[in-house]
Amino acid sequence: MIETTCRVCGYDEGDERWTGSDGAQYVICPCCGAESGVEDIRLGWVRDYRSRWMAEGCPWRDRGEQPADWDADQQLRAVPDPWR
């Protein structure tokens, strides 16, 4: 199964982040900055990273990529169920 949605923040820019159980692509999320295969390997790590990111006010790592109508709460609803 190919994953394109960030396990931490739910952002989906279409880049392949995971291509199967061991297929991390080491893509850095332009929204939260999590790197697939590094910060998103274990559920506890994902939740910790997400909590820190949210505590900082959900800042965008790459501000030039942030959509004008971006809504953090709406995006977080897109986090895949196994990673909530």
C-alpha positions as a Python dict, from the first residue, in 0.01 Angstrom:
ca = {
    (1, 'M'): (0, 0, 0),
    (2, 'I'): (132, 344, -93),
    (3, 'E'): (86, 624, 162),
    (4, 'T'): (87, 987, 56),
    (5, 'T'): (-63, 1145, 369),
    (6, 'C'): (163, 1260, 652),
    (7, 'R'): (107, 1038, 955),
    (8, 'V'): (173, 1331, 1187),
    (9, 'C'): (-37, 1618, 1050),
    (10, 'G'): (-254, 1471, 772),
    (11, 'Y'): (-109, 1686, 493),
    (12, 'D'): (-125, 1520, 151),
    (13, 'E'): (72, 1676, -130),
    (14, 'G'): (74, 1354, -329),
    (15, 'D'): (437, 1258, -261),
    (16, 'E'): (486, 891, -179),
    (17, 'R'): (587, 881, 188),
    (18, 'W'): (561, 504, 233),
    (19, 'T'): (553, 229, -29),
    (20, 'G'): (471, -72, 185),
    (21, 'S'): (568, -182, 535),
    (22, 'D'): (942, -113, 497),
    (23, 'G'): (932, 140, 216),
    (24, 'A'): (990, 477, 378),
    (25, 'Q'): (1078, 739, 117),
    (26, 'Y'): (1228, 986, 368),
    (27, 'V'): (1005, 1269, 247),
    (28, 'I'): (995, 1575, 472),
    (29, 'C'): (646, 1715, 521),
    (30, 'P'): (635, 2083, 419),
    (31, 'C'): (366, 2138, 680),
    (32, 'C'): (487, 1984, 1009),
    (33, 'G'): (845, 1892, 912),
    (34, 'A'): (815, 1521, 1001),
    (35, 'E'): (1029, 1293, 788),
    (36, 'S'): (878, 963, 676),
    (37, 'G'): (1087, 676, 803),
    (38, 'V'): (1226, 885, 1090),
    (39, 'E'): (959, 1055, 1305),
    (40, 'D'): (668, 840, 1191),
    (41, 'I'): (781, 482, 1247),
    (42, 'R'): (601, 413, 1575),
    (43, 'L'): (262, 534, 1696),
    (44, 'G'): (408, 684, 2013),
    (45, 'W'): (663, 881, 1814),
    (46, 'V'): (393, 1010, 1579),
    (47, 'R'): (175, 1121, 1869),
    (48, 'D'): (470, 1288, 2046),
    (49, 'Y'): (575, 1475, 1732),
    (50, 'R'): (216, 1580, 1665),
    (51, 'S'): (172, 1702, 2024),
    (52, 'R'): (488, 1914, 2005),
    (53, 'W'): (387, 2054, 1666),
    (54, 'M'): (39, 2141, 1794),
    (55, 'A'): (180, 2295, 2115),
    (56, 'E'): (387, 2529, 1894),
    (57, 'G'): (68, 2641, 1718),
    (58, 'C'): (90, 2409, 1413),
    (59, 'P'): (353, 2616, 1230),
    (60, 'W'): (428, 2542, 868),
    (61, 'R'): (784, 2427, 804),
    (62, 'D'): (777, 2564, 449),
    (63, 'R'): (562, 2876, 470),
    (64, 'G'): (568, 2919, 92),
    (65, 'E'): (364, 2598, 57),
    (66, 'Q'): (90, 2690, 306),
    (67, 'P'): (-249, 2728, 136),
    (68, 'A'): (-422, 3061, 201),
    (69, 'D'): (-734, 2889, 336),
    (70, 'W'): (-548, 2630, 545),
    (71, 'D'): (-723, 2493, 852),
    (72, 'A'): (-515, 2280, 1092),
    (73, 'D'): (-817, 2110, 1251),
    (74, 'Q'): (-957, 2008, 915),
    (75, 'Q'): (-621, 1876, 799),
    (76, 'L'): (-565, 1677, 1119),
    (77, 'R'): (-888, 1488, 1046),
    (78, 'A'): (-705, 1339, 745),
    (79, 'V'): (-446, 1163, 963),
    (80, 'P'): (-480, 792, 877),
    (81, 'D'): (-676, 605, 1146),
    (82, 'P'): (-389, 378, 1256),
    (83, 'W'): (-176, 688, 1333),
    (84, 'R'): (-425, 891, 1539),
}
